[in-house]
Amino acid sequence: MPMVVGVVAGAAVVAVLVLIGLFKLMWRVAEPNEALIISGSKHRTEGLEEGMGFRIVTGRGTLVLPGVQAVRKLSLDLNETELQVDCVTHQGIPLKVRGVVIFKVGDDFVSVANAARRFLDQQRLMSERVHNVFAGHLRSIVGGLTVEDMIRDRDKLTGQTRAACGTEMEKLGLIVDSLQIHEIEDPTGYIQNLAMPHAAAVQRDARIAQAEANRLATEAEQQSYARMAQATRDSEILQAGYQAERDKAAASARQAGPLADAAARQEVVVQETRVAELEAHRREQQLQADVRKPADAKAYEKRTLAEAERDARISGAEAKAKETELAAAAEASRVKQAAGAEAEATKTRGTASAAATRATGEAEAAAAQAKGLAAAEATRAKGLAEAEAIKARAAALAENQEAVVAQQLAENWPEIVQAGASAFGNVDNMVLLNGADGMAELFAKALTMGGTGLGLARQLLASMNQNGPAAKGTTPSLNGTTASPPSQKVPVDQEG
């Protein structure tokens, strides 16, 4: 009996172990980053066509019949492929685009089924296939863009590439997690040439900014130096002020002793001055009592007597003025009467004087008229005499010109000599080199000038006789002018 129990227990244990072994052999668990593709039986999976012939298990375990079903794993890990594509832009400029594509198998059963059908046994070739897909679409997209578009808007290039590859990647059961364009190489230098103006502008702005920074730094340094100099100056001024205060305190300390002595002497003088003032005040009070008050009493007495005498004189003067006023009124009445009589007499005398003055005026007018007539007659006679003289002189000049000229020169000789001597009137000092002979020679020259003038007068008279001025009734004179004979009109006597 115990043996049977042992055999039964052993058989049970073996059966359990066999069952465990069979279960372990048949049970498959899908890891989080993989999908189990179970083929060998017909299964229906949501979203898939019926009768695909395989089952997809992700994230859980399942039983697999060994020998009946086959189990293979499809990785769901991320994969990446580097893009190195030679492209030509819309402008015909060759470029080399470098980038990277990060992709994986989709998490849904459709993507897993598509990827399993295409890459289950060729998962290592997945990156190459993706590279080919993206390279073709990238060349097509770059061919429709310019270099400037690619440089300024890489997101546009990336978005268009992902959109173009989306359908094909979906057919492959793949999804793109990331597409990055790392670099755009330009073997022709087009991009570098595009960047040159901007680089020059940036370099210019950098130089300007550097110069501005240097200027600001220099100004800050100068201001700092100025503040340092100002602080130094203020410090020196404060030190000088403190030193002056110390010197002043030292001087005050040195002068404290003499000042104390002087203050003591000043106090003594002040006290002595107060004593002298008190003494003078006492003497002034004594003088007030002894001299001023008696003098004021005498002055008051004299002033009172003088005022009484003045009042008496004023009363007498007023009485005398009244008397004088009455006498003046009487005298005025008398003078008024006398003035009336005198005015009447003056009127009578004025009438007589006016008659006498008129008679005198008439006599003086008659006398003035007689004097005018006599003067006119005398002027007439004088004119006639001068005319006769001029006529006689003209006749004599016609007969003997030299005699007439000599007579005129003789008559005017003093004026001629005076005119000649006037040349020496402004001479203060005259130096004669040969003494008396020089003086004689000087006067001889003056006389010679007179003779020369006589010769010129003769020549003038001769030329005038040749031209016949005498026939025209003109008379030559010594000064070169002609004198007309006086008019023969005779003044007419006018009766007053």
SULDATA-V152436 format. One record per pair of residues at least 24 apart in sequence whose ideal C-beta (glycine too) atoms are under 6 Angstrom apart, sorted by the first residue. I is the first residue (numbers start at 1). GAP is how many residues later the second one is. D is the distance in whole Angstrom. If there is no record, write none. Layout:
i/gap/d
I/GAP/D
I/GAP/D
This chain:
i/gap/d
25/41/6
26/37/5
26/38/6
27/34/6
27/36/6
28/34/6
28/36/5
28/43/5
29/32/4
30/27/5
30/28/5
30/29/6
33/43/5
33/44/5
34/39/5
34/41/6
34/42/6
35/39/5
35/77/5
36/35/6
37/35/5
37/37/6
37/79/5
38/31/5
38/33/5
39/31/5
40/28/6
40/29/4
40/30/5
41/28/6
45/64/6
47/62/5
47/63/5
48/65/6
56/53/5
56/56/5
74/42/5
74/46/6
76/29/5
78/24/6
78/26/5
79/24/6
79/47/6
79/48/6
81/46/4
81/49/5
81/50/5
83/51/6
85/50/5
85/53/5
87/52/5
87/55/4
89/53/6
89/57/6
89/58/5
90/54/6
90/55/6
90/56/5
91/55/6
93/54/6
93/97/5
95/89/6
95/91/6
96/89/4
97/87/6
98/84/5
98/85/4
99/81/5
99/82/4
99/83/5
100/80/5
101/29/6
101/33/6
101/78/5
102/75/5
102/76/4
103/27/6
103/71/5
103/73/5
105/68/6
106/67/6
106/69/5
111/62/4
114/59/3
115/58/3
118/54/6
133/32/6
133/35/5
134/31/6
137/24/6
137/27/4
137/28/5
147/43/6
154/27/5
369/127/4
376/115/5
380/111/5
383/103/6
387/99/5
390/95/6
394/81/5
401/60/5
405/52/5
408/70/6
420/26/5
